[in-house]
Amino acid sequence: MTLKATPLNSAHRSLGAKMVDFGGWDMPVNYGSQIEEHNAVRTDAGMFDVSHMCVVDLKGANVRAFLRGLLANNVDKLQVPGKALYSAMLNLDGGVIDDLIVYYFSEDWFRLVVNAGTAEKDVAWMSKQNEATNSSVTITQRRDGNDPIALIAVQGPNARAKVWQVLPTTQAASEPLKPFNVVIVPDTQFGEVMVARTGYTGEDGFEIGVSASQVEALWNAFASAGIKPAGLGARDTLRLEAGMNLYGQDMDDSVNPLDAGLAWTVDLVAERDFIGKSALQAKGQQANFVGLILREKGGILRAHQKVIAASGNVGEITSGTFSPSMQQAIALARVPMDVAVGDTVHVEIRDKKLAASVVKLPFVRNGKVLAS
């Protein structure tokens, strides 16, 4: 099978990146040291190629009404152009088709950024619902075809200052840009640039959209400004420390958002209906989503390991790693409802049952360890 490549593929290879198959995409896992890349984001600034993710523009007079019914979070929270919202898109059974960010630019233009592996499924689902509701929304995916948009995430305590060195015209337009806000700057040396103060690492920074024809020049300019390229390995340890879900691992279309720690993204209060609402109301929450810290030596926490509560009830780790920031084995886990923060559980690792503490997420945020 031929792997898909982002517009930055040659840039990664010129830097000596170790490339891997990531859901059918040829992507860098690291550029030599995953730990150095992780630490750069926590202490300075690092950048990730996220062009495998997909920008989807939704336009038309009925786009807000369409999104009201499509998403579990309520787009009526977006009343000021430039605001962003995190949400799940659910199936009829309440399972998560995808988690995404929606940006509001105008009453007839909203933009979604969806996950790489679900993009085709997502667009097909949106198109099906568009037709079923006669919403007449124009749905345009911007990853392939004409005028594609590439994405770079720049994250870390020094991320904004270093981005402004490269894109000085964005500072006036985007400062003070609050978290979960976005601005489009038309007149940079790299053409039109979308600057969103969002991210997936628990650090401050931007997710930046630019024409695919300009993205390698922008990437190289960021590198010259001292922003360290980082691969999928560091991205995973960073997001896990930050307690952020990975689609396909911590949730999927068989898991409802209430059981994935995403109840805060689901609006069950407003009168509006949305796809999956009745299923969520009928099922309710059936599991707790928590953090674990391994307290005994003898293993690393990994996905699918069993988590045994004091009651004997069993849960499962969904994501696990060794935390570079904490120097401890940590995990995200879906556990029985009788498990609470502060409890001790046991994790089956090979032929051992090792003790782990249940902690509140996140583990690390803004460079500080919060769980111990």
Number of C-alpha atoms within 10 A of each C-alpha: 4 7 13 15 14 22 21 22 17 13 15 22 14 8 11 13 21 15 18 15 12 16 13 15 17 18 26 23 21 24 21 14 14 19 16 17 24 27 18 22 31 25 16 18 29 30 26 21 25 21 24 25 20 27 26 21 18 21 19 17 14 18 21 24 14 22 22 17 20 23 26 27 23 23 24 11 10 18 12 12 16 19 21 25 19 22 23 22 26 28 21 15 18 25 22 24 23 22 25 18 17 24 25 23 19 17 16 15 19 22 20 19 20 22 20 20 18 18 20 14 12 19 17 13 17 19 17 12 16 20 12 10 13 11 18 16 22 16 18 15 21 19 22 15 9 8 11 18 26 27 29 22 24 31 31 28 19 21 24 20 16 22 23 16 14 19 20 14 15 21 17 11 14 20 10 9 17 13 15 18 21 25 22 18 18 13 12 13 14 16 12 15 22 19 25 25 23 25 18 21 29 25 27 23 29 26 21 24 22 22 20 20 16 17 22 20 15 17 21 14 16 25 16 12 15 15 25 22 24 30 27 21 17 25 21 21 23 27 21 28 29 22 24 19 20 17 18 16 12 20 23 18 18 14 17 28 27 21 21 23 23 18 15 12 18 19 18 18 7 9 7 12 15 22 19 21 21 15 16 20 11 10 12 12 16 13 19 20 26 22 27 32 25 23 15 12 10 11 15 14 24 21 16 15 18 20 26 23 20 13 10 11 13 17 23 20 25 24 24 24 18 20 20 17 18 17 8 17 21 28 27 31 28 25 27 21 15 12 23 18 14 11 14 20 25 22 25 17 16 9 6 11 16 18 19 23 19 24 21 17 21 19 26 24 20 16 19 13 14 16 17 13
